[in-house]
Amino acid sequence: FIRGRSVVVLCPKLDDTESYVQKLASILANPTIPKVIPVVMEVPCCKGLTHIVADAVKLSGRDDLKIEENTVGLDGTIKKIIPLN
């Protein structure tokens, strides 16, 4: 997931996420970014990351930005890849 890409790391359970949507929206407003790939673990609290990303995409004002959620299993394998728009 990392090679050739920029990475933002956050934990929706342990971090104060209020400012994340604004910060991420300002990053995603850059028209050279074609896709956002939230990579979450298969635990319930990680789903919050996908909601943060979706809110940030809406706030960015872009309707061309692709979102693709990737779920990583507890064993490290990719369990699901879901296009969200």
Backbone bond lengths (Angstrom), bond angles and torsions (degrees), N, CA, C in turn:
res aa  C-N    CA-C-N  psi(-1)  N-CA   C-N-CA  omega(-1)  CA-C   N-CA-C  phi
1 F - - - 1.450 - - 1.531 112.38 -
2 I 1.301 117.93 -23.41 1.461 120.30 -169.29 1.525 113.55 -92.18
3 R 1.298 118.56 -37.80 1.460 121.11 -173.30 1.533 111.37 -54.37
4 G 1.335 115.56 122.15 1.461 121.48 177.17 1.518 114.94 77.17
5 R 1.330 117.02 11.30 1.471 120.50 -177.87 1.525 110.61 -130.09
6 S 1.305 115.41 158.98 1.456 121.42 171.13 1.523 108.24 -88.00
7 V 1.318 116.47 151.06 1.458 120.87 -175.08 1.519 110.27 -127.76
8 V 1.325 115.82 136.79 1.460 123.14 171.32 1.518 105.85 -120.61
9 V 1.318 116.75 128.90 1.458 121.15 -177.50 1.522 108.95 -115.34
10 L 1.322 116.13 132.01 1.461 120.47 175.80 1.511 109.84 -155.64
11 C 1.312 114.87 160.25 1.466 120.83 177.69 1.523 107.89 -123.91
12 P 1.325 118.13 111.39 1.457 120.15 -178.38 1.522 113.94 -65.91
13 K 1.317 118.04 -17.70 1.459 120.32 -179.88 1.524 111.97 -88.72
14 L 1.315 116.75 -42.30 1.457 120.50 -171.77 1.528 114.38 -97.03
15 D 1.316 117.73 -19.56 1.467 121.14 -177.94 1.520 111.24 -96.78
16 D 1.322 115.18 158.09 1.463 121.26 170.13 1.522 106.17 -81.69
17 T 1.320 117.71 108.04 1.470 121.77 -168.94 1.526 114.99 -92.02
18 E 1.316 117.94 1.08 1.469 120.67 -176.48 1.530 112.71 -53.73
19 S 1.310 117.06 -44.60 1.468 119.79 -176.26 1.525 113.11 -82.78
20 Y 1.320 118.41 -13.73 1.462 121.04 -176.29 1.524 113.16 -61.96
21 V 1.305 117.54 -41.28 1.474 119.98 -177.43 1.519 109.80 -61.67
22 Q 1.331 117.12 -46.92 1.471 120.77 179.67 1.519 111.75 -61.90
23 K 1.326 116.53 -48.02 1.469 120.66 -178.29 1.526 110.93 -63.00
24 L 1.311 116.19 -45.13 1.456 120.00 -179.63 1.529 110.94 -66.41
25 A 1.320 118.02 -38.71 1.467 121.23 177.89 1.522 111.03 -60.92
26 S 1.325 117.40 -39.71 1.464 119.16 179.48 1.527 111.15 -67.85
27 I 1.310 117.68 -33.73 1.466 120.87 175.47 1.525 110.02 -68.68
28 L 1.324 116.52 -46.01 1.469 121.35 -175.38 1.526 113.56 -72.70
29 A 1.312 117.38 -12.85 1.464 120.26 176.82 1.530 111.42 -67.43
30 N 1.322 117.55 -16.74 1.453 122.61 178.39 1.529 109.23 -66.75
31 P 1.330 117.57 117.92 1.468 119.99 -174.92 1.528 115.05 -69.11
32 T 1.335 118.18 -8.74 1.469 119.63 179.05 1.523 112.35 -82.83
33 I 1.324 117.61 -7.00 1.464 121.64 178.25 1.532 107.84 -88.02
34 P 1.343 118.43 114.42 1.460 120.16 -175.53 1.526 114.32 -88.80
35 K 1.354 117.23 -24.36 1.456 119.26 -171.31 1.519 110.07 -153.25
36 V 1.327 115.31 147.97 1.461 122.20 172.68 1.519 106.46 -117.63
37 I 1.331 116.52 131.92 1.460 120.80 -178.58 1.527 108.95 -122.38
38 P 1.344 117.71 90.90 1.461 118.16 172.64 1.526 109.31 -68.19
39 V 1.309 116.42 126.10 1.468 121.76 177.74 1.520 106.30 -109.00
40 V 1.317 115.52 114.27 1.467 121.12 -175.59 1.525 110.23 -120.47
41 M 1.323 114.91 153.69 1.461 119.36 173.90 1.525 108.28 -85.46
42 E 1.310 116.44 161.00 1.463 120.42 -178.69 1.532 111.70 -81.22
43 V 1.316 115.37 50.35 1.463 121.93 174.80 1.526 106.88 -124.18
44 P 1.325 118.47 146.36 1.466 121.11 -172.61 1.521 115.63 -55.80
45 C 1.317 118.47 -37.57 1.462 119.72 -174.73 1.526 112.69 -67.22
46 C 1.314 118.61 -24.05 1.466 121.10 -179.21 1.526 112.56 -70.10
47 K 1.325 118.20 -21.50 1.470 120.67 178.99 1.521 111.39 -59.51
48 G 1.316 116.87 -24.47 1.467 120.37 177.55 1.518 112.22 -59.07
49 L 1.332 117.30 -30.20 1.460 121.05 178.64 1.522 110.94 -62.36
50 T 1.313 117.04 -42.43 1.460 120.90 179.67 1.522 110.68 -63.23
51 H 1.319 117.80 -38.47 1.469 121.01 177.57 1.524 111.27 -66.63
52 I 1.316 117.38 -39.83 1.466 121.37 177.21 1.522 109.89 -61.79
53 V 1.326 116.97 -45.78 1.464 121.40 179.75 1.527 110.83 -62.91
54 A 1.320 117.43 -45.47 1.477 120.58 179.90 1.528 111.06 -61.09
55 D 1.320 117.51 -42.16 1.466 120.85 177.71 1.525 111.11 -64.54
56 A 1.326 116.42 -39.63 1.461 120.34 179.88 1.524 111.61 -66.99
57 V 1.328 116.83 -38.89 1.468 119.99 178.03 1.526 109.72 -62.84
58 K 1.322 117.42 -43.65 1.473 120.40 177.68 1.515 110.71 -60.19
59 L 1.319 116.68 -44.93 1.459 122.00 -178.02 1.529 112.25 -69.09
60 S 1.328 117.12 -25.34 1.470 121.03 -179.08 1.524 111.77 -68.36
61 G 1.342 116.38 -20.60 1.453 120.20 -179.32 1.528 113.91 83.80
62 R 1.303 117.37 5.60 1.462 120.61 -178.61 1.520 110.53 -98.06
63 D 1.328 115.43 136.23 1.461 119.44 176.07 1.527 111.43 -111.72
64 D 1.337 116.18 2.27 1.464 120.89 -179.45 1.525 113.18 -102.75
65 L 1.310 117.41 -2.01 1.463 121.83 -175.83 1.523 110.89 -79.94
66 K 1.303 116.94 124.34 1.463 122.24 179.51 1.530 109.21 -84.01
67 I 1.325 116.10 144.11 1.466 122.49 174.93 1.517 107.37 -124.69
68 E 1.339 115.83 129.75 1.457 120.48 -179.61 1.531 108.56 -135.56
69 E 1.317 116.36 106.60 1.458 120.46 179.88 1.526 110.35 -80.59
70 N 1.312 116.13 131.65 1.467 122.32 176.07 1.518 107.82 -117.02
71 T 1.318 116.68 127.53 1.465 121.73 179.57 1.521 109.03 -105.72
72 V 1.326 115.13 126.21 1.455 122.23 179.33 1.522 108.03 -102.73
73 G 1.316 115.86 129.58 1.455 121.03 179.73 1.512 111.96 -74.14
74 L 1.296 115.58 166.35 1.460 121.19 178.54 1.525 111.73 -62.43
75 D 1.327 115.96 -21.39 1.465 120.22 178.14 1.524 112.61 -90.78
76 G 1.348 117.50 2.80 1.459 121.88 177.15 1.513 115.41 91.50
77 T 1.320 118.30 -1.89 1.458 120.78 179.55 1.527 110.51 -88.53
78 I 1.327 115.93 155.18 1.460 120.94 176.41 1.526 107.24 -77.59
79 K 1.324 116.08 119.19 1.473 121.33 -178.04 1.519 112.79 -91.82
80 K 1.346 115.80 -39.64 1.476 119.59 -176.97 1.511 109.33 -147.97
81 I 1.323 115.27 145.86 1.461 122.69 169.04 1.515 105.23 -127.42
82 I 1.339 116.10 117.13 1.462 120.78 -174.01 1.528 110.08 -124.14
83 P 1.351 118.85 114.35 1.466 119.89 171.17 1.525 108.22 -69.47
84 L 1.321 117.29 131.51 1.457 120.06 -175.45 1.519 113.91 -103.77
85 N 1.303 117.91 2.11 1.466 119.06 175.41 1.503 110.44 -150.59
